[in-house]
Amino acid sequence: MKKNMGIFDRALRIIIAIVLAVLIYLGEFSGTTAIILGIVAAVFLLTSLMSYCPLYSLVGLKTCASKKK
């Protein structure tokens, strides 16, 4: 897997994941909504840590800076 996420995308996804986790923890969401948002938060965190988004690959999007060889 080649990296396809830039630093801004990664930081934004981590912030969104943290916000969702806090809102779920505080009880702002419950039931099925909390489960779905928890999964979204986990996916955002995982893709941020790996710097790779499968959806970006499908649509041909790459937001990371390319290194010259």
C-alpha positions as CSV (number, residue, x, y, z in Angstrom):
1,M,0.0,0.0,0.0
2,K,1.4,3.3,-1.0
3,K,0.6,6.3,1.1
4,N,-2.1,8.5,-0.4
5,M,-3.1,10.8,2.5
6,G,-1.5,14.1,3.3
7,I,-0.9,15.5,6.8
8,F,-4.0,17.7,6.7
9,D,-6.2,14.8,5.9
10,R,-4.6,12.7,8.6
11,A,-4.9,15.4,11.2
12,L,-8.5,16.2,10.3
13,R,-9.5,12.5,10.5
14,I,-7.8,12.1,13.9
15,I,-9.6,15.2,15.2
16,I,-13.0,13.9,13.9
17,A,-12.3,10.5,15.5
18,I,-11.5,12.0,18.9
19,V,-14.6,14.2,18.8
20,L,-16.9,11.3,17.9
21,A,-15.4,9.1,20.6
22,V,-15.9,11.9,23.2
23,L,-19.5,12.5,22.1
24,I,-20.2,8.8,22.3
25,Y,-18.6,8.6,25.7
26,L,-20.6,11.5,27.0
27,G,-23.8,9.9,25.9
28,E,-24.7,12.3,23.1
29,F,-25.3,9.3,20.8
30,S,-26.6,5.9,21.8
31,G,-27.8,2.7,20.3
32,T,-27.3,2.0,16.6
33,T,-26.1,5.6,16.0
34,A,-23.3,5.2,18.5
35,I,-22.2,1.9,17.0
36,I,-22.1,3.3,13.5
37,L,-20.3,6.5,14.6
38,G,-17.9,4.4,16.6
39,I,-17.0,2.3,13.6
40,V,-16.6,5.5,11.5
41,A,-14.2,6.9,14.2
42,A,-12.2,3.7,14.3
43,V,-11.9,3.6,10.5
44,F,-10.8,7.3,10.5
45,L,-8.2,6.6,13.1
46,L,-6.9,3.5,11.4
47,T,-6.6,5.1,8.0
48,S,-4.9,8.1,9.5
49,L,-2.3,6.0,11.3
50,M,-1.6,4.0,8.1
51,S,-1.7,7.2,5.8
52,Y,-3.7,5.1,3.4
53,C,-7.4,5.4,2.4
54,P,-8.8,2.7,0.2
55,L,-11.6,5.0,-1.0
56,Y,-9.0,7.5,-2.2
57,S,-7.4,4.6,-4.2
58,L,-10.7,3.7,-5.8
59,V,-11.3,7.3,-7.1
60,G,-7.6,8.0,-7.9
61,L,-7.2,10.7,-5.2
62,K,-3.8,11.4,-3.6
63,T,-3.4,14.3,-1.2
64,C,0.2,13.5,0.1
65,A,3.1,15.4,-1.3
66,S,5.0,13.3,-3.9
67,K,8.7,12.8,-3.3
68,K,11.0,13.3,-6.3
69,K,13.2,10.3,-7.1
